[in-house]
Amino acid sequence: MKPMFARLALLLAAFCACTSLLQAQSATVTQATANPAQNAEIKEMQKLEDQWSDAVVKRDQYGLELLLSPLYVGISSNGEVTTRNQQIATLFQRSTDPLSMEQRVVSVRMLGDVAVVNGTYIVRHRENGNPVEERGIFTHVFQRVRSNWLCINAQRTLVAEETPGKQRTEKKKSDAELPFHIPFLHRGEEPASQPGQTAVQQDQQQPR
């Protein structure tokens, strides 16, 4: 009986070892085949983003036309919606003076002839003569047209905006009237009522 149990134990150990080896090889193959594909897609889209940045900084109209689709719609970090022609027109506006623009691709999702690109950006420009740095995230949607990729939609979200040598300015409080009154909520100028006070006590506290 003991030799039989010993053989069964050896067979079981060999089976477990083979299973572990196969799982390890499968994971290695999956990782090896998945990462290079994603890396290749990121590199391909990163080239387009670099061309986009160069076209904006160098005010290259032809370079930007090769990247933006005639159906392009862009939403800036401040909510402004622009078309392809409007984006190209901003290249010739002296009010926008970009010093540098960096766009880094983080992820790419391929959906047939459509690519959804997510990444981060840093734009340095001048505002009232002062250098301003804007940092944020972006989503660009590209469509494959023949052998070229054209951006059909873009959206940016501002994360931080700083002016070197100056502190951040806080947003001013809105003076707009509330659409309706909500109990226990008050505008900043009016003191909140203390818990337990009656309407008569509150009325007596108000100046005549």
Buried (B, 14 or more C-beta within 10 A) or exposed (E): EEEEEEEEEEEEEEEEEEEEEEEEEEEEEEEEEEEEEEEEBBEBBBEBBBBBBEBBBEBBEEBBBBBBBEEBBBBBBEEEEBBBEEBBEBBEEEEEEBEEBBBBBEEBEBEEEBBBBBBBBBBBBEEEEEBBBBBBBBBBBBBEEEEEBBBBBBBBEBEEBEBEEEEEEEEEEEEEEEEEEEEEEEEEEEEEBEEEEEEEEEEEEEEE
